[in-house]
Amino acid sequence: MRSTLAAALAVTMAFAAVSPAAAQTATGNAAAASDFEERQTQALIKAFRLSNDGKPGEALSIFTEVIAAYEKGVKSNVIYRCAGSSEQALGGLLEAITTNPDKDAVAVSRNWCAALFGKGFVLIDLGRPAEARDYLAKAVEMEPDNAHYINEYAEWYKSDRQWNRSYDLFTRAWDIVSHDKNGPDRRVAARSLRGMAFNLIELGDLDKAEKLLNQSLDYEPEAKAKVENELAYIASMRKRR
């Protein structure tokens, strides 16, 4: 297993290689790598806009093309981790190297993970959840500290009525996300809490579910109506006992 110092050096050297394809195209040519990233960024913006506009089929084609662009040059003996900063890259690569000492690890653009996530999301919209799971799982694997992705992956298991697995993933998201009640990720935090609560209701732990639902309002008070519906459901279940 390589040392922490060696891993940090590997991150510093590899971070510029925003994707396997761009790394090969742009050896000694930073402009080519930048152009590649800009094209993929614009494609993703278009795809997410199409998804928001209720056109998942058109979005799916673009997400698929972006994924293919990043997968050019992928090597089976390399672990790829999406990262938005050198600090984030270091953490992800150290974890990857620790659990896979016989492989190399490379930091890549977060666009790759966004495309994987986007494809999984629109596949669900298209009524193809079985296919969606693998893309959501890959996005979480490659960007393991993205609480938003983990929440959506947890939602997949919730929809499949796998309560324990879903609860564990929502808990993981909660552990990762910022707990700043006024921060940019406050809705992500609230989503994690509500997701945990939903699964606990199904698992019969109504007291803990109620506590988490009320806690979620500290992060997203505008979701009060949604939370009150769940609290009313908990109250009705208690009456049946």
C-alpha positions in Angstrom: 0.0 0.0 0.0 1.4 3.4 -0.9 2.1 5.9 1.8 -0.1 9.0 2.4 2.6 11.2 1.0 2.9 9.2 -2.2 -0.9 9.2 -2.5 -1.0 13.0 -2.2 1.6 13.3 -4.9 -0.5 11.0 -7.1 -3.5 13.2 -6.6 -1.5 16.3 -7.5 -0.2 14.7 -10.7 -3.5 13.1 -11.7 -6.0 15.9 -10.8 -5.4 17.7 -14.1 -6.5 14.6 -15.9 -10.1 15.5 -15.8 -11.1 12.3 -17.6 -9.3 9.4 -19.2 -10.3 10.6 -22.6 -9.2 14.2 -21.9 -6.0 13.0 -20.3 -5.1 11.2 -23.5 -6.2 13.9 -25.8 -4.6 16.7 -23.8 -1.1 15.4 -23.0 0.8 18.6 -23.0 -2.2 20.5 -24.1 -4.3 21.9 -21.3 -6.4 23.8 -23.7 -7.7 20.6 -25.3 -8.6 19.2 -21.8 -10.4 22.5 -21.0 -12.3 22.4 -24.3 -13.4 18.8 -23.6 -14.7 19.7 -20.2 -16.6 22.7 -21.5 -18.3 20.6 -24.1 -19.4 18.0 -21.5 -20.6 20.7 -19.1 -22.8 22.3 -21.8 -24.2 18.9 -22.7 -25.1 18.2 -19.1 -26.8 21.6 -18.7 -28.9 20.8 -21.7 -29.7 17.3 -20.5 -30.8 18.4 -17.0 -32.9 21.1 -18.6 -34.6 18.6 -20.8 -35.2 16.4 -17.8 -36.7 19.3 -15.9 -38.9 20.1 -18.9 -40.4 16.6 -18.9 -38.3 15.2 -21.8 -36.4 12.3 -20.1 -36.0 10.4 -23.4 -34.1 13.3 -25.0 -32.1 13.8 -21.8 -31.2 10.1 -21.6 -29.5 10.2 -25.0 -27.3 13.1 -23.9 -26.4 11.6 -20.6 -25.4 8.4 -22.4 -23.2 10.3 -24.8 -21.4 12.2 -22.0 -20.8 8.9 -20.1 -19.3 7.4 -23.2 -17.0 10.3 -23.7 -15.6 10.0 -20.2 -15.3 6.2 -20.4 -13.0 6.3 -23.4 -9.6 5.2 -22.2 -10.9 3.7 -18.9 -8.5 1.1 -17.5 -9.7 -1.9 -15.5 -6.8 -1.6 -13.0 -7.6 2.0 -12.1 -10.2 3.3 -9.7 -11.8 6.6 -10.7 -13.2 9.1 -8.2 -15.0 12.3 -9.0 -13.8 15.3 -7.1 -14.4 19.1 -7.2 -11.2 20.1 -5.4 -7.7 18.7 -4.5 -8.8 18.2 -0.9 -11.9 16.3 -1.9 -9.8 14.3 -4.4 -7.2 13.3 -1.8 -9.9 12.0 0.6 -11.6 9.9 -2.1 -8.3 8.5 -3.5 -6.9 7.6 -0.1 -10.1 5.7 0.6 -9.9 3.9 -2.8 -6.3 3.0 -2.4 -6.8 1.7 1.2 -9.6 -0.6 0.1 -8.0 -1.6 -3.2 -4.2 -1.6 -2.6 -3.5 -3.4 -5.9 -5.0 -0.7 -8.0 -4.1 2.9 -8.9 -6.6 5.7 -8.3 -7.2 8.8 -10.4 -9.3 11.9 -9.7 -11.7 12.8 -12.5 -14.2 15.5 -13.3 -17.5 15.6 -11.3 -19.2 15.9 -14.7 -18.7 12.1 -15.1 -20.6 11.4 -11.9 -23.3 14.0 -12.8 -23.9 12.1 -16.1 -24.2 8.8 -14.3 -26.6 10.3 -11.8 -28.6 12.0 -14.4 -29.0 8.9 -16.5 -30.2 6.9 -13.4 -32.6 9.7 -12.6 -34.2 9.9 -16.1 -34.4 6.1 -16.3 -36.6 6.1 -13.3 -38.8 8.8 -15.0 -39.0 6.5 -18.0 -40.3 3.6 -15.8 -37.0 1.6 -16.0 -36.0 1.5 -12.3 -34.1 -1.8 -12.6 -31.7 -0.2 -15.1 -31.5 3.0 -13.1 -30.0 1.4 -10.0 -26.7 0.6 -11.5 -26.1 4.2 -12.6 -27.1 5.6 -9.3 -24.9 3.1 -7.6 -21.9 4.0 -9.8 -22.4 7.7 -9.2 -22.3 7.1 -5.4 -19.3 4.8 -5.8 -17.3 7.3 -7.7 -18.4 10.3 -5.6 -19.0 8.8 -2.2 -19.2 12.1 -0.3 -22.1 13.5 -2.4 -25.1 13.4 0.0 -27.5 14.3 -2.8 -26.6 11.3 -4.8 -26.8 9.0 -1.8 -30.3 10.4 -1.0 -31.5 9.5 -4.5 -29.9 6.0 -4.2 -31.6 5.6 -0.9 -34.9 6.6 -2.5 -34.5 3.8 -5.0 -34.4 1.2 -2.3 -37.3 2.9 -0.5 -39.4 2.6 -3.6 -38.4 -1.1 -3.8 -39.5 -1.4 -0.1 -36.1 -2.4 1.1 -36.5 -0.4 4.3 -33.3 -1.3 6.1 -31.0 -0.7 3.1 -32.8 2.6 2.4 -32.5 3.7 6.0 -28.8 2.9 6.0 -28.2 5.0 2.9 -30.2 8.0 4.1 -28.2 7.7 7.4 -25.0 7.8 5.4 -26.1 10.9 3.6 -27.0 12.6 6.8 -23.6 11.8 8.3 -21.9 13.3 5.3 -24.0 16.4 4.6 -23.4 19.8 6.3 -25.6 20.3 9.3 -25.6 24.1 8.9 -29.3 24.9 9.1 -28.8 28.0 6.9 -26.3 26.5 4.5 -26.7 25.6 0.8 -27.3 21.9 1.6 -30.0 22.4 4.2 -32.6 20.8 2.0 -30.4 17.8 1.3 -30.0 17.4 5.1 -33.8 17.6 5.5 -34.3 15.0 2.8 -32.0 12.6 4.6 -33.9 13.0 7.8 -37.3 12.6 6.2 -36.0 9.5 4.3 -34.7 8.0 7.6 -38.1 8.7 9.2 -40.1 7.2 6.4 -38.2 3.9 6.7 -38.5 3.9 10.4 -42.3 4.2 10.1 -42.3 1.1 7.9 -40.0 -0.6 10.4 -42.3 0.2 13.3 -40.1 2.7 15.2 -42.7 5.5 15.3 -41.1 7.5 18.2 -37.8 7.9 16.4 -39.5 8.6 13.1 -41.5 11.4 14.7 -38.3 12.9 16.2 -36.5 12.9 12.9 -39.5 14.5 11.1 -39.6 17.3 13.6 -35.8 17.7 13.3 -36.1 18.0 9.5 -38.2 21.2 9.9 -35.1 22.9 11.4 -33.5 22.6 8.0 -36.5 23.0 5.7 -39.4 24.7 7.5 -41.1 25.3 4.1 -41.7 21.5 4.0 -44.1 21.8 7.0 -47.1 20.5 5.1 -45.3 17.4 3.9 -44.0 16.7 7.4 -47.4 17.3 9.0 -48.9 14.6 6.7 -46.3 12.1 7.9 -46.9 13.1 11.6 -50.6 12.6 11.1 -50.0 9.2 9.7 -47.8 8.3 12.7 -50.6 9.5 15.0 -53.2 7.3 13.1 -50.9 4.3 13.4 -50.5 4.7 17.2 -54.3 4.7 17.5 -54.4 1.3 15.8 -52.1 -0.2 18.3 
